[in-house]
């Protein structure tokens, strides 16, 4: 007859006094217990006696505290990455995609930007697109707040389209300066105003209602304090 081992009790006993956060302690214990049980079952399937199989399973762990700490770090990293994806990357991608789709639809409809000449270059006032950007910003901020994102995460998600444009402009500018000289700095400034400052303001206008913490979140924060 095969003996039944309480792996959870065994692991819990070995981890007594181990400094693990309460929220993840049981998860770490469960994972370790499942690993030991699996090793034990493999050993039994290979023909080892119950005593030998148990010893082989226990030999899998040479330092219980170190292994528990590694599992905890791995779990914490996974939770952190998952949280960042939900609160930043998905909302940012949504904002970029919606802003790009708005631009594509306007271009497909042959809606042109209004040019205002201010020598030596012109401002591109793409009023219809600027008018649609607040909705894109609101969507990104709402998604981030809904997932529990911080104010900084919401801002980064909302401004992701213009931050991408700013990064692209900074990367290209040295090449333009090398070809055209310092005079191109004026064009760079106008470009920043056209494609970063004005769209950024439009995105922030839409995101403004979602930048405040909800009442329920404030109550939770006060309770934690």
MOBEL-V777594 format. One record per pair of residues at least 12 apart in sequence whose ideal C-beta (glycine too) atoms are under 10 Angstrom apart, sorted by the first residue. I is the first residue (numbers start at 1). J is the second residue. If there is no record, write none. Layout:
I/J
I/J
This chain:
1/50
2/41
2/44
2/50
2/53
3/40
3/44
3/50
3/51
3/53
3/54
5/33
5/36
5/37
5/40
5/50
5/53
5/54
5/57
6/33
7/29
7/30
7/32
7/33
7/34
7/35
7/36
7/37
7/38
7/40
7/57
8/26
8/29
8/30
8/32
8/33
8/34
8/36
8/37
9/29
9/33
10/29
10/32
10/33
10/36
10/37
10/54
10/57
10/58
11/28
11/29
11/30
11/31
11/32
11/33
11/34
11/35
11/36
11/37
11/61
11/64
11/68
12/25
12/26
12/29
12/32
12/33
13/64
14/29
14/32
14/36
14/58
14/61
14/64
14/65
14/67
14/68
15/28
15/29
15/32
15/64
15/65
15/67
15/68
16/64
17/65
18/64
18/65
18/66
18/67
18/68
18/69
18/72
19/65
19/68
19/69
19/72
20/65
20/68
20/69
20/71
20/72
21/72
21/75
21/76
23/75
23/76
23/79
24/68
24/71
24/72
24/75
24/76
24/79
25/68
25/72
27/71
27/72
27/75
28/67
28/68
28/69
28/70
28/71
28/72
28/74
28/75
29/68
29/71
31/67
31/68
31/71
31/72
31/74
31/75
32/60
32/61
32/64
32/67
32/68
32/71
35/57
35/60
35/61
35/67
35/71
36/54
36/56
36/57
36/58
36/60
36/61
37/57
38/57
38/60
39/53
39/54
39/56
39/57
39/58
39/59
39/60
39/61
40/53
40/54
40/55
40/56
40/57
40/58
40/60
41/53
41/57
42/56
42/57
43/55
43/56
43/57
44/56
44/57
82/147
83/147
83/148
83/149
83/153
84/147
84/149
84/153
85/147
86/143
86/144
86/146
86/147
86/148
86/149
86/153
87/143
87/144
87/145
87/146
87/147
87/148
87/149
87/150
87/152
87/153
87/154
87/156
87/157
88/140
88/143
88/144
88/147
88/149
88/150
88/152
88/153
88/154
88/156
88/157
88/160
89/144
89/153
89/156
89/157
89/160
90/140
90/143
90/144
90/147
90/149
90/157
91/139
91/140
91/141
91/142
91/143
91/144
91/145
91/146
91/147
91/149
91/153
91/154
91/156
91/157
91/158
91/160
92/140
92/143
92/144
92/153
92/154
92/156
92/157
92/158
92/159
92/160
92/161
92/163
92/164
93/140
93/143
93/157
93/160
94/136
94/139
94/140
94/142
94/143
94/144
94/157
94/160
95/133
95/136
95/137
95/138
95/139
95/140
95/141
95/143
95/144
95/156
95/157
95/158
95/159
95/160
95/161
95/162
95/203
95/206
95/207
96/136
96/140
96/157
96/160
96/161
96/162
96/163
96/164
97/136
97/139
97/140
97/161
98/132
98/133
98/135
98/136
98/137
98/138
98/139
98/140
98/161
99/129
99/132
99/133
99/135
99/136
99/137
99/139
99/140
99/160
99/161
99/162
99/164
99/199
99/202
99/203
100/136
100/161
101/132
101/136
102/126
102/128
102/129
102/130
102/131
102/132
102/133
102/135
102/136
103/126
103/128
103/129
103/132
103/133
103/161
103/199
105/128
105/129
105/132
106/126
106/128
106/129
106/132
107/126
107/129
109/128
111/126
111/127
111/128
111/129
112/124
112/126
112/128
113/125
113/126
113/127
113/128
113/129
113/130
113/194
114/126
114/127
114/128
118/190
120/183
120/186
120/187
120/190
121/186
121/187
121/189
121/190
121/191
121/194
122/190
122/194
123/190
123/193
123/194
123/198
124/190
124/191
124/193
124/194
124/195
124/198
125/194
125/198
126/194
126/195
126/198
126/199
129/198
129/199
129/202
130/198
130/199
130/201
130/202
130/203
130/205
131/202
132/202
132/206
133/158
133/161
133/162
133/198
133/199
133/200
133/201
133/202
133/203
133/204
133/205
133/206
133/207
134/201
134/202
134/203
134/204
134/205
134/206
134/207
134/208
135/202
135/203
135/206
136/158
136/160
136/161
136/199
136/202
136/203
136/206
136/207
137/154
137/157
137/158
137/159
137/160
137/161
137/199
137/200
137/201
137/202
137/203
137/204
137/205
137/206
137/207
137/208
137/210
138/158
138/203
138/205
138/206
138/207
138/208
138/209
138/210
139/157
139/158
139/206
139/207
139/210
140/154
140/155
140/156
140/157
140/158
140/159
140/160
140/161
140/203
140/206
140/207
140/210
141/153
141/154
141/155
141/157
141/158
141/203
141/204
141/206
141/207
141/208
141/209
141/210
141/211
142/154
142/157
142/158
142/206
142/207
142/209
142/210
143/157
143/158
143/210
144/156
144/157
144/158
144/207
144/210
144/211
145/157
145/207
145/209
145/210
145/211
145/212
145/213
145/214
145/217
146/210
146/214
148/217
149/210
150/213
151/211
151/212
151/213
154/207
154/210
154/211
155/203
155/204
155/207
155/211
157/203
157/207
158/200
158/203
158/204
158/206
158/207
158/208
158/210
158/211
159/196
159/199
159/200
159/203
159/204
159/207
160/203
161/195
161/196
161/199
161/200
161/203
162/192
162/195
162/196
162/197
162/198
162/199
162/200
162/201
162/202
162/203
162/204
163/196
163/200
164/196
165/191
165/192
165/194
165/195
165/196
165/199
165/200
166/191
166/192
166/195
166/196
166/197
166/200
168/195
169/188
169/191
169/192
169/195
169/196
170/188
170/192
172/188
172/191
173/185
173/187
173/188
173/191
173/192
176/188
176/191
